[in-house]
Amino acid sequence: MQEAIDFLKNRQPVNLAIVLTNIIVFLVLSFMGDTENGYFMLLHGADYAPYVAEYGQYYRLVTCMFMHFGVQHLFNNMLVLIFLGDELERLAGKLRFLLIYFGGGIVGNILSVAYDMHTGEYSASAGASGAIFAVIGALAAVMLLNRGKVPVYTRRRMLLMVSLSVLQGLTASGVDNCAHIGGLICGFLLALLFHRKLTFETKIPVEEFSE
């Protein structure tokens, strides 16, 4: 128990708040109904292209980022976010982390809506993975600009993580790849926009993103 408390104390506050919010929303929705039921999720804020594009329900681009289809979906996303999001917030600062996380998530969802409207194939979409891919993209950009000198993650490890994440999305069923790819690209570009040259001494950044 004490180890869990110590672990949480060492997390970055904004990322931890996002993780806890996702968990709380999932628990509330689970109490209300079946989170693996597409119609139930649609009623409570999941993304759905016609509702966004034709009826102007733009709030769904954000609310869907805090909803997950079942406990496994939630667990997989939060496990990645608790570590990668923590690293990005430490490097970028609270404000830039928020801009990358929500900016990438929203752009990914917009791309998903546009793709669904183009194909005419609609389905309820939910999950934080678009925003998480934005975090991955941002870390990849920081690593690229600093020649792999990012604490904990080597360039090869980051490249492998990105490749496996994209490959998993392309090969698995029921995955919103447009949200993933859109989030990844947006996070990468936002990090390039915000980035200020970083140098590291062991695991401690000497110079971070400009505030």
C-alpha positions as a Markdown table, in Angstrom:
| # | Residue | x | y | z |
|---|---|---|---|---|
| 1 | Met | 0.0 | 0.0 | 0.0 |
| 2 | Gln | 2.8 | 2.4 | 0.9 |
| 3 | Glu | 4.6 | 1.7 | -2.3 |
| 4 | Ala | 1.4 | 2.6 | -4.3 |
| 5 | Ile | 1.1 | 5.9 | -2.3 |
| 6 | Asp | 4.8 | 6.7 | -2.9 |
| 7 | Phe | 4.4 | 5.9 | -6.6 |
| 8 | Leu | 1.4 | 8.3 | -6.9 |
| 9 | Lys | 3.3 | 11.0 | -5.0 |
| 10 | Asn | 6.1 | 10.9 | -7.5 |
| 11 | Arg | 3.8 | 11.4 | -10.5 |
| 12 | Gln | 3.4 | 14.7 | -12.3 |
| 13 | Pro | 0.1 | 16.4 | -11.1 |
| 14 | Val | -1.6 | 17.2 | -14.4 |
| 15 | Asn | -1.0 | 13.8 | -16.0 |
| 16 | Leu | -2.1 | 12.1 | -12.8 |
| 17 | Ala | -5.3 | 14.2 | -12.7 |
| 18 | Ile | -6.1 | 13.1 | -16.2 |
| 19 | Val | -5.5 | 9.4 | -15.4 |
| 20 | Leu | -7.7 | 9.7 | -12.3 |
| 21 | Thr | -10.4 | 11.5 | -14.2 |
| 22 | Asn | -10.5 | 8.7 | -16.8 |
| 23 | Ile | -10.8 | 6.1 | -14.0 |
| 24 | Ile | -13.6 | 8.0 | -12.2 |
| 25 | Val | -15.6 | 8.5 | -15.4 |
| 26 | Phe | -15.3 | 4.8 | -16.2 |
| 27 | Leu | -16.5 | 3.8 | -12.7 |
| 28 | Val | -19.4 | 6.2 | -12.9 |
| 29 | Leu | -20.4 | 4.9 | -16.4 |
| 30 | Ser | -20.0 | 1.3 | -15.3 |
| 31 | Phe | -22.3 | 2.0 | -12.4 |
| 32 | Met | -24.9 | 3.5 | -14.8 |
| 33 | Gly | -24.7 | 0.8 | -17.5 |
| 34 | Asp | -22.6 | -1.3 | -19.9 |
| 35 | Thr | -19.5 | 0.5 | -21.1 |
| 36 | Glu | -19.0 | -2.0 | -23.8 |
| 37 | Asn | -22.4 | -1.2 | -25.3 |
| 38 | Gly | -22.0 | 1.3 | -28.2 |
| 39 | Tyr | -25.4 | 2.8 | -27.9 |
| 40 | Phe | -25.0 | 3.4 | -24.1 |
| 41 | Met | -21.6 | 5.1 | -24.8 |
| 42 | Leu | -23.1 | 7.1 | -27.6 |
| 43 | Leu | -25.8 | 8.4 | -25.2 |
| 44 | His | -23.1 | 9.6 | -22.7 |
| 45 | Gly | -20.7 | 11.4 | -25.0 |
| 46 | Ala | -18.9 | 9.0 | -27.3 |
| 47 | Asp | -17.7 | 10.4 | -30.7 |
| 48 | Tyr | -20.0 | 9.8 | -33.6 |
| 49 | Ala | -19.3 | 11.4 | -37.0 |
| 50 | Pro | -22.9 | 12.4 | -38.0 |
| 51 | Tyr | -23.6 | 13.9 | -34.6 |
| 52 | Val | -20.5 | 16.0 | -34.8 |
| 53 | Ala | -20.4 | 17.0 | -38.5 |
| 54 | Glu | -24.2 | 17.3 | -39.1 |
| 55 | Tyr | -25.6 | 18.3 | -35.7 |
| 56 | Gly | -22.7 | 20.3 | -34.3 |
| 57 | Gln | -22.2 | 18.2 | -31.2 |
| 58 | Tyr | -18.5 | 19.2 | -31.0 |
| 59 | Tyr | -18.3 | 18.5 | -27.3 |
| 60 | Arg | -18.0 | 14.8 | -28.3 |
| 61 | Leu | -14.5 | 15.5 | -29.6 |
| 62 | Val | -13.5 | 16.0 | -26.0 |
| 63 | Thr | -15.9 | 13.9 | -23.9 |
| 64 | Cys | -15.0 | 10.8 | -25.9 |
| 65 | Met | -11.4 | 11.2 | -24.7 |
| 66 | Phe | -12.5 | 10.3 | -21.2 |
| 67 | Met | -14.6 | 7.2 | -22.1 |
| 68 | His | -13.5 | 3.6 | -22.6 |
| 69 | Phe | -15.1 | 0.5 | -23.9 |
| 70 | Gly | -14.5 | -1.9 | -21.0 |
| 71 | Val | -11.9 | -2.2 | -18.3 |
| 72 | Gln | -9.3 | -3.7 | -20.5 |
| 73 | His | -9.5 | -0.7 | -22.9 |
| 74 | Leu | -9.1 | 1.6 | -19.9 |
| 75 | Phe | -6.3 | -0.4 | -18.3 |
| 76 | Asn | -4.2 | -0.5 | -21.5 |
| 77 | Asn | -4.5 | 3.2 | -22.1 |
| 78 | Met | -3.9 | 4.3 | -18.6 |
| 79 | Leu | -0.9 | 2.1 | -18.2 |
| 80 | Val | 0.8 | 3.8 | -21.1 |
| 81 | Leu | -0.3 | 7.3 | -20.1 |
| 82 | Ile | 0.8 | 7.1 | -16.5 |
| 83 | Phe | 4.4 | 6.6 | -17.6 |
| 84 | Leu | 4.7 | 8.4 | -21.0 |
| 85 | Gly | 2.5 | 11.3 | -20.0 |
| 86 | Asp | 4.5 | 11.7 | -16.8 |
| 87 | Glu | 7.7 | 12.0 | -18.8 |
| 88 | Leu | 6.3 | 14.5 | -21.2 |
| 89 | Glu | 4.8 | 16.7 | -18.5 |
| 90 | Arg | 8.2 | 16.7 | -16.7 |
| 91 | Leu | 9.9 | 17.8 | -19.9 |
| 92 | Ala | 7.4 | 20.2 | -21.3 |
| 93 | Gly | 5.7 | 21.7 | -18.2 |
| 94 | Lys | 2.0 | 21.6 | -17.3 |
| 95 | Leu | 0.6 | 24.0 | -19.9 |
| 96 | Arg | 2.4 | 22.6 | -22.9 |
| 97 | Phe | 1.6 | 19.1 | -21.8 |
| 98 | Leu | -2.1 | 20.0 | -21.7 |
| 99 | Leu | -1.9 | 21.7 | -25.1 |
| 100 | Ile | -0.2 | 18.6 | -26.7 |
| 101 | Tyr | -2.5 | 16.1 | -25.0 |
| 102 | Phe | -5.8 | 17.8 | -25.8 |
| 103 | Gly | -4.7 | 19.3 | -29.0 |
| 104 | Gly | -3.5 | 16.0 | -30.4 |
| 105 | Gly | -6.6 | 14.2 | -29.1 |
| 106 | Ile | -9.0 | 16.6 | -30.6 |
| 107 | Val | -7.2 | 16.8 | -33.9 |
| 108 | Gly | -7.2 | 13.0 | -34.0 |
| 109 | Asn | -10.9 | 12.9 | -33.4 |
| 110 | Ile | -11.6 | 15.5 | -36.1 |
| 111 | Leu | -9.6 | 13.4 | -38.6 |
| 112 | Ser | -11.6 | 10.3 | -37.5 |
| 113 | Val | -14.9 | 12.2 | -38.0 |
| 114 | Ala | -13.8 | 13.4 | -41.5 |
| 115 | Tyr | -12.8 | 9.9 | -42.5 |
| 116 | Asp | -16.1 | 8.4 | -41.4 |
| 117 | Met | -18.0 | 11.1 | -43.2 |
| 118 | His | -16.0 | 10.4 | -46.3 |
| 119 | Thr | -16.5 | 6.6 | -46.2 |
| 120 | Gly | -20.1 | 6.7 | -44.9 |
| 121 | Glu | -19.2 | 4.0 | -42.3 |
| 122 | Tyr | -20.2 | 5.2 | -38.9 |
| 123 | Ser | -19.5 | 3.8 | -35.4 |
| 124 | Ala | -19.3 | 5.1 | -31.9 |
| 125 | Ser | -15.7 | 6.0 | -30.9 |
| 126 | Ala | -14.2 | 6.6 | -27.5 |
| 127 | Gly | -10.9 | 6.4 | -25.7 |
| 128 | Ala | -7.8 | 8.4 | -24.7 |
| 129 | Ser | -5.6 | 6.7 | -27.3 |
| 130 | Gly | -5.6 | 9.6 | -29.8 |
| 131 | Ala | -4.3 | 11.9 | -27.0 |
| 132 | Ile | -1.8 | 9.3 | -25.9 |
| 133 | Phe | -0.5 | 9.0 | -29.4 |
| 134 | Ala | 0.0 | 12.8 | -29.3 |
| 135 | Val | 2.2 | 12.3 | -26.2 |
| 136 | Ile | 4.2 | 9.6 | -28.0 |
| 137 | Gly | 4.6 | 11.9 | -31.0 |
| 138 | Ala | 5.8 | 14.7 | -28.8 |
| 139 | Leu | 8.3 | 12.6 | -27.1 |
| 140 | Ala | 9.5 | 11.3 | -30.4 |
| 141 | Ala | 10.0 | 14.9 | -31.6 |
| 142 | Val | 11.9 | 15.8 | -28.4 |
| 143 | Met | 14.1 | 12.8 | -28.9 |
| 144 | Leu | 14.7 | 13.6 | -32.6 |
| 145 | Leu | 15.7 | 17.2 | -31.8 |
| 146 | Asn | 18.0 | 16.1 | -29.0 |
| 147 | Arg | 19.7 | 13.2 | -30.7 |
| 148 | Gly | 18.1 | 10.6 | -28.5 |
| 149 | Lys | 19.0 | 12.4 | -25.2 |
| 150 | Val | 15.7 | 11.9 | -23.4 |
| 151 | Pro | 15.7 | 10.4 | -19.9 |
| 152 | Val | 14.6 | 6.8 | -19.7 |
| 153 | Tyr | 13.8 | 6.4 | -23.4 |
| 154 | Thr | 16.5 | 5.7 | -26.0 |
| 155 | Arg | 15.8 | 6.6 | -29.6 |
| 156 | Arg | 15.6 | 2.9 | -30.6 |
| 157 | Arg | 13.2 | 2.2 | -27.7 |
| 158 | Met | 11.0 | 5.2 | -28.7 |
| 159 | Leu | 10.9 | 4.2 | -32.4 |
| 160 | Leu | 10.0 | 0.7 | -31.4 |
| 161 | Met | 7.2 | 1.9 | -29.2 |
| 162 | Val | 5.8 | 4.1 | -31.9 |
| 163 | Ser | 6.1 | 1.4 | -34.5 |
| 164 | Leu | 4.4 | -1.3 | -32.3 |
| 165 | Ser | 1.6 | 1.1 | -31.3 |
| 166 | Val | 0.8 | 2.0 | -34.9 |
| 167 | Leu | 1.1 | -1.7 | -36.1 |
| 168 | Gln | -1.2 | -2.8 | -33.3 |
| 169 | Gly | -3.8 | -0.3 | -34.4 |
| 170 | Leu | -3.5 | -1.3 | -38.0 |
| 171 | Thr | -3.8 | -5.1 | -37.3 |
| 172 | Ala | -6.4 | -5.1 | -34.5 |
| 173 | Ser | -10.2 | -4.8 | -35.1 |
| 174 | Gly | -12.3 | -2.0 | -33.8 |
| 175 | Val | -9.4 | 0.5 | -33.5 |
| 176 | Asp | -9.8 | 4.1 | -34.6 |
| 177 | Asn | -6.6 | 4.4 | -36.6 |
| 178 | Cys | -7.4 | 7.9 | -37.9 |
| 179 | Ala | -7.5 | 9.2 | -34.3 |
| 180 | His | -4.2 | 7.4 | -33.5 |
| 181 | Ile | -2.4 | 8.7 | -36.6 |
| 182 | Gly | -3.9 | 12.2 | -36.3 |
| 183 | Gly | -2.9 | 12.4 | -32.6 |
| 184 | Leu | 0.6 | 11.1 | -33.3 |
| 185 | Ile | 1.3 | 13.7 | -36.1 |
| 186 | Cys | -0.3 | 16.5 | -34.2 |
| 187 | Gly | 1.7 | 15.8 | -31.0 |
| 188 | Phe | 4.9 | 15.6 | -33.0 |
| 189 | Leu | 4.2 | 18.9 | -34.7 |
| 190 | Leu | 3.2 | 20.7 | -31.5 |
| 191 | Ala | 6.3 | 19.5 | -29.8 |
| 192 | Leu | 8.4 | 21.0 | -32.7 |
| 193 | Leu | 6.5 | 24.2 | -32.3 |
| 194 | Phe | 6.9 | 24.4 | -28.6 |
| 195 | His | 10.3 | 22.9 | -28.3 |
| 196 | Arg | 13.4 | 24.7 | -27.1 |
| 197 | Lys | 16.7 | 22.9 | -27.3 |
| 198 | Leu | 17.1 | 20.5 | -24.4 |
| 199 | Thr | 20.3 | 19.3 | -22.9 |
| 200 | Phe | 20.6 | 16.6 | -20.3 |
| 201 | Glu | 23.0 | 15.7 | -17.6 |
| 202 | Thr | 22.3 | 12.0 | -16.7 |
| 203 | Lys | 18.6 | 12.0 | -16.1 |
| 204 | Ile | 18.0 | 15.7 | -15.1 |
| 205 | Pro | 17.2 | 18.2 | -17.8 |
| 206 | Val | 19.3 | 21.4 | -17.6 |
| 207 | Glu | 17.1 | 23.4 | -19.9 |
| 208 | Glu | 13.5 | 22.6 | -20.5 |
| 209 | Phe | 10.7 | 23.9 | -22.6 |
| 210 | Ser | 10.4 | 27.7 | -22.3 |
| 211 | Glu | 7.6 | 28.7 | -20.0 |
